[in-house]
Amino acid sequence: MQHSTMQDSTMQDSAMDGAAPGARRVTIIGAGFSGTLTAIRLLHFADSPLEICLIEREEGYRYGGLAFGRAATNWEHMLNIQAGRITLRRERPEDFLEWANEEADRSSWPQKWQYHSFGVACVVPRRIFSQYLAERLRSAVADAHSEVTLREMAGETIDVRAEGEGYVVKYVDADPQGGVHDLPSDQVILATGHLSPVQAPFYHRLKGCDRFLADPYAPDAQERFQAVGPDETVLVTGSALSAFDAVVSLVHAGHRGQILICSRGGHMHGLYPVDHEHDIWQARRPPFLDAENLTAETVVEGVEAEYAHLRGEHGVEPGSALDAVFPERVMKAWEPYVIELVSRMDPRDVRMLLDRYKSLIVTNRTSTVREIGGIVRSRMRGFSGAPKTVTVLSAAVQDMRPVEDGTRIRVVFADQPDIVVDRVVNCLGNNTDYERTDHPLWNGLVNGHGYAQPQTRTHRGIEVGTHGQLVGADGEVARNLFCVGPMRQGDETTRRGRLGAFVFSIGTLRNQCFDTAIEVLRAVRSANDEERMDIPDGIHHCLVRSCDWIVDDLALPAGKPDATRLRERLLGYARATAYPNAVNYLQAQDRTERRKYRGILDDDLARFGAAVSREFGFGAQQARRTVSMLTTLVEKHAVHNLCDITKLAGWDSQYGDQVKHAPKKDA
């Protein structure tokens, strides 16, 4: 699979640049985890001429982004999730394990991992995960429809502007001698990853100081960690997972000096038990939600009381194995109630609570696997002959300034004496305010063109439609402009009740990429349709509502026997035949199997359309529209269910016996 860079400032003829004649173009901006996985899903399901352009500005982030790319990691950085849960395809939970144990080229792996057999519960180096992503992209290219092509491009996108029914992507070549080019596109998917790291006011004196690492995931960050003296004192601001990553980077670089992890609340991620396995609980609706007016005070008091009640109900003992995972499982069980909470509260109170309790939420929403957290926790304790080297400071930083000719940094606290350290590493997380950002592309999309607006209730990320379509400043949902990734974090909280790192976890992004890719392909297929279907938001979640809407759209006389009979006919067929066929198609292993199930689905729908036409006296256009609407809604319903985060994935492979909680697929 070759990377290619466009050389001309105008769009080349499709046949000349490798695309099939008449192919439509989908451009994905960003080739990190979300962009690459979306490209894979498009390659899986595209069945008509299509050119997929995948643009990445930083080669070290390709096939992984900040979290998994080679530029931001070393071989000691592990995924904070077990191998059985990192598949790129939720419908095939065993996919990563099969790849790692049977297909992966291990020649470049350290010897420690070359002979490692991966199981459901083991950890995985992030660099291996990046390789998995890259090789699955190559496999998808090889298996794609003959008229579907992928072009990997190197360059920085600086603008996207509407033109006709599509958009023009303006990008700058990665080559220093390159120029600025326009790339006309039918659909655009923004997969730009995180915004830049938070730069707190107390950092302003450290600008340009080589003793300050502003971004621990920058392309040169691993080199910067290697430059830290082995006995230097390092202050890490922030205590979330990025702080743990910083400690791992320092240890990998041979550092043995003192590391101070500073957090206002002193909150830290816990450790998962050795035999930990993901599980999903149910919890009662918290009683405080019955209050007519949900103020911030009511919510805080109610959450504290309900959490104490649940601990007592489950008999949680401090320091027990259950204690280690209890906060995470409660927060997962509360996701439906978070949705209600956010929808009912004043948005200003929602934002205030998310800001005030950010550290508490993040550190309690997930613990750490021992290969990550153990590195930090063991150094917080120390042993005979191996002194304690990590200390947690619960303190509020007021100011930082270079001292001793810029070779050290003085840190001023609000509530304790100053300290002087050799280095400072910023681990306060990334910006989430897309209205005030130094990212030129997003600044233009939000403040220039008005194609996007900040997420209205949380002000984290941007406002999006059901399938990741951007919502403009005028409130209109874009037809051909989508996004996947951290910019949807506020929507994940509002729409699905997700909090902490789970607003952009592997599972969350995996679902986004699948759903958005299918929706983009639906837009590609319907681009030349005579009539469009403006399907109400969320109606596809329920087949009953879907069939009701189809009958209403056909404008049959309400309450007449024909309308009732048609509704029952559509629902019965959807449940018994169309939905199972759609699921088989979406879960197919490869293109041959997908083509087989697509044929079954299409042929059966055609027969059903003919039968409905005879039974109800429909004309050709009315029958065609009925089948088209049913096809679309059933497929949407199938994708929605396959991405259901309230259920564990089903296993039907050799690895199923290693899983305690997940149901088998035929259950």
C-alpha positions in Angstrom: 0.0 0.0 0.0 1.6 3.2 -1.2 1.4 6.6 0.3 0.6 9.2 -2.5 0.7 12.9 -2.5 -1.1 15.0 -5.1 1.3 17.1 -7.1 -1.1 19.4 -8.9 -3.1 22.3 -7.5 -6.2 21.2 -9.4 -8.1 17.9 -9.2 -6.7 15.3 -11.5 -8.9 13.1 -13.7 -10.2 10.1 -11.7 -8.7 7.6 -14.2 -5.3 9.3 -14.0 -5.1 9.2 -10.2 -6.1 5.6 -9.8 -9.9 6.1 -9.1 -12.5 4.4 -11.3 -14.2 6.6 -13.8 -17.2 8.4 -12.3 -16.1 7.5 -8.7 -17.3 9.7 -5.9 -14.7 11.0 -3.4 -14.7 10.7 0.4 -11.9 12.6 2.0 -10.9 11.7 5.6 -8.8 14.4 7.4 -6.6 12.7 9.9 -5.1 9.1 9.7 -4.8 8.4 13.3 -7.0 5.7 15.0 -10.4 7.2 14.0 -9.5 8.2 10.5 -7.8 4.9 9.7 -10.6 2.8 11.2 -13.2 4.8 9.3 -11.3 4.2 6.1 -11.3 0.5 6.9 -15.0 0.5 7.3 -15.6 2.4 4.1 -13.4 -0.2 2.3 -15.3 -3.0 3.8 -18.8 -1.9 2.7 -18.4 0.4 -0.4 -19.9 -1.5 -3.4 -19.8 1.2 -6.1 -17.0 3.4 -7.6 -15.4 5.3 -4.7 -12.1 7.1 -4.0 -11.1 7.4 -0.4 -8.5 10.0 0.3 -6.8 9.7 3.7 -4.8 12.8 4.7 -2.3 12.9 7.6 -0.1 15.9 8.6 2.3 14.0 10.9 3.6 10.7 9.7 4.5 9.6 13.3 0.8 9.7 14.2 -0.4 7.7 11.1 -2.3 4.5 12.1 -2.5 5.5 15.8 -2.7 9.2 16.5 -1.6 10.5 19.9 -2.5 7.4 21.9 -1.1 4.7 19.7 1.2 6.3 17.0 4.9 5.6 17.0 5.8 9.2 17.6 4.1 9.3 21.0 4.9 5.9 22.4 7.7 3.5 23.2 7.5 -0.3 23.7 6.8 0.1 27.4 3.5 2.0 26.8 0.6 -0.5 27.2 -3.1 -0.2 26.3 -5.1 0.4 29.5 -7.6 -2.3 28.3 -7.4 -6.0 27.9 -6.6 -7.7 24.6 -10.0 -9.2 24.4 -11.6 -5.8 24.2 -9.6 -4.0 21.6 -10.9 -5.5 18.4 -11.5 -3.0 15.5 -14.7 -4.8 14.8 -17.2 -5.1 17.7 -19.1 -7.8 15.8 -15.9 -9.9 15.9 -14.3 -9.5 19.4 -11.7 -12.2 18.6 -10.3 -10.3 15.6 -7.3 -8.8 17.4 -6.3 -12.0 19.1 -6.5 -13.9 15.8 -4.4 -11.3 14.1 -1.8 -11.2 16.9 -1.5 -14.9 17.4 -1.8 -16.1 13.8 -1.1 -13.3 11.3 1.1 -10.5 12.7 4.6 -10.0 11.4 6.6 -10.0 14.7 10.1 -9.4 13.1 10.3 -5.9 14.5 9.0 -6.7 18.0 11.3 -6.8 21.0 12.2 -10.3 22.0 9.9 -10.0 25.1 6.9 -9.9 22.8 8.1 -12.0 19.8 7.1 -15.3 21.5 4.2 -14.0 23.5 0.8 -15.7 23.2 -2.0 -13.2 23.6 -5.1 -14.1 25.5 -8.3 -12.3 26.4 -7.1 -10.8 29.6 -3.5 -9.9 28.7 -2.1 -6.4 28.0 -0.9 -5.2 24.7 1.8 -2.7 23.8 0.4 0.3 22.0 2.9 -0.1 19.1 1.5 -3.6 18.4 -2.0 -2.1 18.3 -0.8 0.5 15.8 0.6 -2.3 13.6 -2.7 -4.1 13.9 -4.5 -1.0 12.7 -2.1 -0.6 9.7 -2.3 -4.2 8.7 -6.0 -4.3 8.9 -6.1 -1.3 6.6 -3.9 -3.1 4.1 -6.2 -6.2 4.3 -9.2 -4.0 3.7 -7.6 -2.5 0.6 -6.8 -5.9 -0.8 -10.3 -7.1 -0.2 -12.2 -4.0 -1.4 -14.5 -3.8 -4.4 -12.5 -3.5 -7.6 -13.7 0.1 -8.2 -13.0 1.3 -4.7 -9.5 2.9 -4.1 -7.6 4.3 -1.2 -5.1 7.2 -1.6 -2.9 7.9 1.4 -1.7 11.5 1.3 0.7 13.6 3.4 -0.2 17.1 4.2 -1.9 19.5 6.6 -5.5 20.5 5.9 -6.0 24.2 6.5 -9.6 24.8 5.3 -12.8 23.0 4.2 -15.4 25.1 2.3 -18.7 24.2 0.8 -19.0 24.1 -3.0 -22.2 22.8 -4.6 -23.4 19.6 -2.9 -19.9 18.8 -1.6 -16.8 20.5 -0.2 -13.4 21.6 -1.2 -10.5 20.5 1.1 -7.6 22.9 1.0 -4.3 21.3 2.2 -0.6 22.1 2.3 1.9 19.4 1.1 4.0 17.8 3.7 7.0 18.3 1.4 8.7 21.6 2.3 8.8 22.4 -1.5 5.1 21.6 -1.9 2.3 24.0 -2.3 -1.3 24.6 -1.4 -3.9 22.4 -3.2 -7.6 22.0 -3.5 -9.2 18.6 -3.3 -12.9 18.6 -4.3 -14.8 16.0 -2.3 -18.4 14.7 -2.2 -18.2 13.9 1.5 -15.7 14.9 4.1 -15.0 13.2 7.4 -13.0 15.1 10.0 -10.8 12.8 12.1 -8.4 15.4 13.5 -8.0 13.9 16.9 -7.5 16.0 20.0 -6.9 19.7 20.1 -3.6 21.0 21.6 -2.9 20.4 25.3 -4.3 22.8 27.9 -1.9 25.6 28.7 -2.7 26.8 32.2 -2.1 30.5 33.1 0.7 29.5 35.5 2.7 28.2 32.5 3.0 31.6 30.8 6.6 32.3 32.1 7.8 28.9 30.8 7.1 29.5 27.2 10.2 28.6 25.2 11.9 27.0 28.3 13.5 23.7 27.4 12.9 22.4 30.9 9.1 22.5 30.3 7.5 19.7 28.2 4.2 21.3 27.1 3.0 18.2 25.2 4.0 14.7 26.4 2.7 13.2 23.1 4.4 15.6 20.7 6.4 14.0 17.9 9.7 14.8 19.7 8.4 14.0 23.2 10.1 10.7 23.6 13.4 12.4 22.7 12.7 15.0 25.3 12.1 12.4 28.0 15.4 10.7 27.0 17.1 14.1 27.7 16.0 14.2 31.3 18.9 13.5 33.7 18.6 10.3 35.6 18.6 12.0 39.0 16.6 15.1 38.2 13.4 16.0 40.0 10.4 16.1 37.7 7.0 17.7 38.4 4.1 16.2 36.5 1.0 18.5 36.5 -2.2 16.4 36.4 -2.9 12.9 37.7 -4.9 11.3 34.9 -3.7 8.5 32.5 -1.4 10.9 30.7 0.5 11.4 34.0 1.0 7.6 34.2 2.2 7.7 30.6 4.7 10.4 31.5 6.0 8.2 34.4 6.4 5.2 32.1 8.3 7.4 29.6 10.6 8.6 32.3 11.3 5.1 33.7 11.9 3.9 30.1 14.5 6.7 29.7 16.4 5.5 32.8 15.1 8.1 35.2 15.5 7.2 38.9 15.0 10.6 40.5 12.0 12.0 42.2 8.7 12.4 40.4 6.0 14.7 41.9 2.5 14.2 40.5 0.5 17.3 41.3 -3.3 17.5 41.3 -5.6 19.9 43.1 -7.7 17.1 44.6 -5.0 14.5 44.8 -7.1 12.0 42.9 -5.4 9.0 41.3 -6.5 6.0 39.2 -6.7 2.8 41.1 -5.4 -0.7 40.0 -7.6 -3.3 38.5 -7.5 -6.7 40.3 -5.3 -9.4 38.7 -8.4 -11.3 37.5 -10.4 -8.3 36.5 -12.9 -8.6 33.7 -15.2 -6.0 32.2 -18.8 -6.4 33.3 -22.0 -4.3 33.0 -24.3 -3.8 35.9 -27.8 -2.4 36.3 -28.6 0.2 39.0 -31.8 1.8 40.1 -32.7 5.3 39.0 -31.2 7.6 41.7 -34.0 9.0 43.8 -32.7 12.6 43.6 -33.7 12.6 39.9 -37.3 12.9 41.1 -36.6 16.5 42.2 -38.5 19.0 40.0 -35.5 21.3 39.8 -32.1 19.8 39.4 -29.6 22.3 40.8 -25.9 21.7 41.1 -26.2 21.4 44.9 -29.1 18.8 44.5 -27.1 16.8 42.1 -23.9 16.7 44.2 -25.8 15.7 47.3 -27.8 13.2 45.5 -24.9 11.5 43.8 -23.0 11.2 47.1 -26.0 9.7 48.9 -26.8 7.2 46.1 -23.2 6.1 45.8 -23.1 5.5 49.6 -26.3 3.5 49.3 -25.0 1.3 46.5 -21.8 0.6 48.4 -23.8 -0.6 51.3 -26.2 -2.6 49.1 -23.3 -4.4 47.5 -21.3 -4.8 50.7 -18.2 -3.1 49.4 -15.3 -3.4 51.8 -12.5 -0.8 51.6 -9.5 -2.3 49.9 -11.4 -5.3 48.5 -11.2 -6.5 44.9 -14.8 -5.1 44.4 -13.8 -1.8 45.8 -11.2 -1.4 43.0 -13.8 -1.7 40.2 -16.9 -0.4 42.0 -16.7 3.3 41.0 -16.2 2.3 37.3 -19.1 -0.1 37.3 -21.5 2.3 39.0 -20.6 5.1 36.6 -21.2 2.7 33.7 -24.6 1.7 35.2 -25.5 5.4 35.6 -25.0 6.3 32.0 -28.8 6.3 31.2 -29.3 8.7 34.2 -26.4 11.0 33.1 -28.4 11.5 29.8 -31.4 12.5 31.8 -29.4 14.7 34.1 -27.6 16.6 31.4 -30.9 17.1 29.5 -32.7 18.6 32.5 -30.0 20.7 34.1 -29.1 24.3 33.2 -26.2 23.9 30.7 -24.1 26.4 32.9 -24.5 24.0 35.8 -23.5 21.0 33.7 -20.3 22.7 32.5 -19.5 23.9 36.1 -19.8 20.4 37.5 -17.8 18.8 34.7 -15.1 21.4 35.3 -15.1 21.2 39.1 -15.2 17.4 39.3 -13.1 16.6 36.2 -10.3 14.9 38.0 -12.6 12.9 40.3 -14.7 11.8 37.3 -11.7 10.8 35.2 -9.8 8.9 37.8 -12.9 7.0 39.0 -14.3 6.2 35.6 -11.4 3.8 34.9 -8.7 2.1 36.9 -5.3 1.0 35.4 -4.0 -2.3 34.4 -1.0 -3.4 36.6 1.5 -3.0 33.7 0.7 0.8 33.8 -0.6 1.6 37.3 1.8 -0.8 39.0 4.8 1.2 37.7 3.5 4.3 39.4 2.1 2.6 42.5 5.2 0.6 43.3 7.3 3.7 43.1 4.9 5.5 45.4 5.7 2.8 48.0 9.3 1.9 47.6 11.1 -1.2 48.8 14.3 -2.2 50.7 17.1 -1.0 48.4 14.6 0.6 46.0 13.5 3.9 47.6 10.2 5.6 46.9 10.5 7.9 43.9 6.9 9.0 43.2 4.9 11.4 45.4 1.4 12.7 44.9 1.0 16.4 45.8 -2.6 17.6 46.5 -2.0 21.3 45.8 -3.1 24.2 43.6 -0.3 25.7 41.5 -0.3 29.5 41.3 2.8 30.2 39.3 6.0 28.8 37.7 9.1 30.5 36.6 12.6 29.6 35.4 15.4 30.1 38.0 19.1 29.5 38.3 19.8 30.8 34.7 16.9 28.8 33.3 18.3 25.4 34.5 15.5 24.8 37.0 11.9 25.9 37.7 10.4 27.4 40.8 6.8 26.2 41.5 4.6 28.5 43.6 1.6 26.9 45.3 -1.5 28.6 46.9 -1.4 26.5 50.0 2.1 25.2 50.7 5.7 26.3 50.4 7.4 26.8 47.0 9.5 24.0 45.5 12.2 24.0 42.9 12.4 21.2 40.3 14.5 20.4 37.3 11.6 19.7 34.8 7.9 20.2 34.4 5.7 17.9 32.3 2.2 19.2 31.4 -0.4 16.4 31.8 -3.5 18.6 32.3 -5.2 17.0 29.2 -6.3 18.6 25.9 -8.4 21.6 25.1 -12.0 20.8 24.5 -13.3 24.3 23.6 -13.6 24.4 19.8 -14.8 28.0 19.8 -11.5 29.2 21.2 -8.8 27.1 19.6 -5.5 27.7 17.8 -6.3 24.9 15.4 -6.6 26.7 12.0 -9.0 24.2 10.5 -11.4 24.1 13.4 -11.2 27.9 14.0 -12.3 28.3 10.4 -15.1 25.7 10.6 -16.5 27.2 13.8 -15.7 30.9 13.7 -15.2 31.5 10.0 -17.6 29.5 8.0 -20.1 28.6 10.8 -20.2 25.0 9.6 -19.8 23.8 13.3 -20.8 25.1 16.7 -19.6 24.2 20.3 -21.6 21.4 21.9 -24.5 23.2 23.5 -24.9 21.5 26.8 -21.4 20.6 27.8 -19.3 23.0 25.7 -16.9 20.1 25.1 -16.3 19.4 21.5 -18.9 20.3 18.9 -22.6 19.7 18.2 -23.2 16.7 15.9 -26.2 14.8 14.5 -27.0 11.2 15.1 -24.3 9.9 12.8 -21.6 12.5 13.4 -22.8 15.1 11.0 -21.7 18.6 11.9 -24.4 21.0 13.1 -23.9 24.5 11.8 -24.2 27.8 13.6 -27.7 28.0 12.1 -28.7 24.7 13.7 -28.9 22.9 10.4 -27.4 19.4 10.2 -24.9 19.1 7.4 -25.6 16.4 4.8 -22.0 15.6 3.7 -19.7 16.9 6.4 -19.0 14.4 9.3 -16.6 13.9 12.1 -15.3 11.0 14.3 -13.2 11.2 17.4 -12.7 13.4 20.5 -14.6 16.4 19.0 -17.7 14.3 19.7 -17.0 14.0 23.4 -19.8 16.3 24.6 -22.3 14.5 22.4 -21.1 11.2 23.9 -22.0 12.6 27.3 -25.3 14.1 26.2 -26.5 11.3 24.0 -25.0 8.2 25.7 -24.1 9.3 29.2 -20.4 8.6 28.8 -17.9 10.3 31.1 -14.1 10.5 31.7 -11.9 8.7 29.2 -14.9 6.8 27.9 -16.0 9.7 25.8 -13.1 8.8 23.4 -12.2 5.2 24.4 -11.4 2.5 21.8 -15.0 1.1 22.1 -16.6 4.6 21.7 -14.5 5.5 18.7 -14.9 2.1 17.1 -18.7 2.5 17.2 -18.5 6.1 15.8 -16.3 5.0 12.9 -18.6 2.1 12.0 -21.8 4.1 12.2 -20.4 7.1 10.4 -18.9 5.0 7.6 -22.2 3.3 6.9 -24.0 6.6 6.9 -21.5 8.1 4.5 -21.9 5.2 2.1 -25.7 5.6 2.4 -25.2 9.2 1.3 -23.0 8.1 -1.6 -25.6 5.6 -2.8 -28.5 8.0 -2.5 -26.7 11.0 -4.1 -28.4 10.3 -7.5 -31.8 9.2 -6.1 -34.8 11.0 -7.4 -36.1 11.8 -4.0 -34.5 12.1 -0.6 -35.7 10.7 2.7 -35.5 13.1 5.7 -35.7 10.5 8.4 -36.3 11.9 11.9 -33.4 11.7 14.3 -33.4 8.5 16.4 -36.4 6.8 14.9 -34.3 3.9 13.7 -33.7 2.8 17.3 -37.1 1.1 17.2 -38.5 -1.0 14.4 -42.1 -0.3 15.5 -41.5 3.5 15.2 -39.7 3.0 11.9 -42.7 1.1 10.4 -45.1 3.7 11.8 -43.1 6.5 10.1 -43.0 4.7 6.8 -46.8 4.3 6.7 -47.2 8.0 7.8 -44.8 9.1 5.0 -46.8 7.1 2.4 -49.9 9.2 3.5 -52.3 6.4 3.6 -55.6 7.3 5.2 -55.1 7.2 8.9 -57.0 4.4 10.7 -58.0 2.7 7.5 -57.6 -1.1 7.4 -54.9 -0.8 4.6 -52.7 1.4 6.8 -53.0 -0.9 9.8 -52.4 -4.0 7.7 -49.4 -2.4 5.9 -47.9 -1.4 9.3 -48.2 -5.0 10.5 -46.8 -6.4 7.2 -43.8 -4.1 7.3 -43.0 -4.8 11.0 -43.4 -8.6 10.6 -41.1 -8.7 7.6 -38.5 -6.4 9.2 -38.3 -8.5 12.3 -38.4 -11.9 10.7 -36.4 -11.4 7.5 -34.9 -8.0 6.7 -33.2 -7.4 10.1 -31.5 -10.8 10.3 -30.3 -10.4 6.7 -28.9 -7.0 7.5 -27.1 -8.2 10.5 -25.6 -11.1 8.5 -24.4 -8.6 5.9 -22.8 -6.3 8.5 -21.1 -9.1 10.3 -19.7 -10.8 7.2 -16.1 -11.8 7.4 -14.9 -10.6 4.0 -16.1 -9.2 0.7 -17.1 -12.6 -0.7 -19.4 -13.2 2.3 -20.6 -9.6 2.3 -21.5 -9.9 -1.4 -23.4 -13.1 -0.7 -25.4 -11.6 2.1 -26.0 -8.3 0.2 -27.4 -10.3 -2.6 -29.7 -12.2 -0.3 -30.8 -9.0 1.3 -31.5 -7.1 -2.0 -33.2 -10.1 -3.7 -35.5 -10.7 -0.7 -36.3 -7.0 -0.5 -37.2 -6.9 -4.2 -39.5 -9.9 -3.7 -41.1 -8.2 -0.7 -41.6 -5.0 -2.7 -43.3 -6.8 -5.5 -45.6 -8.6 -3.0 -46.5 -5.3 -1.2 -47.2 -3.7 -4.5 -49.7 -6.5 -5.4 -51.3 -6.6 -2.0 -51.8 -2.9 -1.6 -52.1 -1.7 -5.2 -49.0 0.4 -5.1 -47.5 2.0 -8.2 -43.9 1.4 -9.1 -42.7 4.6 -7.5 -44.6 4.1 -4.3 -43.4 0.5 -3.9 -39.9 1.5 -4.6 -40.0 4.2 -2.0 -41.5 1.9 0.6 -38.8 -0.7 0.1 -36.1 2.0 0.1 -37.3 3.5 3.4 -37.6 0.0 5.0 -34.1 -0.9 3.8 -32.6 2.3 5.2 -34.3 2.1 8.5 -33.6 -1.6 9.0 -29.9 -1.1 8.2 -29.7 1.8 10.6 -31.4 -0.3 13.3 -28.9 -3.1 12.8 -25.9 -0.8 13.0 -27.4 0.8 16.1 -27.8 -2.6 17.8 -24.3 -3.7 16.8 -22.9 -0.6 18.5 -25.0 -0.9 21.6 -22.7 0.0 24.5 -25.2 -1.4 27.1 -24.4 -5.0 26.0 -21.2 -7.1 26.0 -20.0 -8.4 22.7 -20.7 -12.1 21.9 -17.9 -14.6 21.4 -18.0 -17.7 19.2 -14.3 -18.5 18.8 -11.6 -20.5 20.5 -11.2 -17.6 22.9 -14.8 -17.7 24.2 -13.9 -20.0 27.0 -11.6 -17.3 28.5 -14.5 -14.9 28.9 -16.6 -15.1 32.0 -19.3 -12.4 31.5 -19.7 -12.0 27.7 -22.6 -14.0 26.1 -21.9 -16.4 23.2 -23.2 -15.1 19.9 -25.9 -17.7 19.6 -27.2 -17.0 23.2 
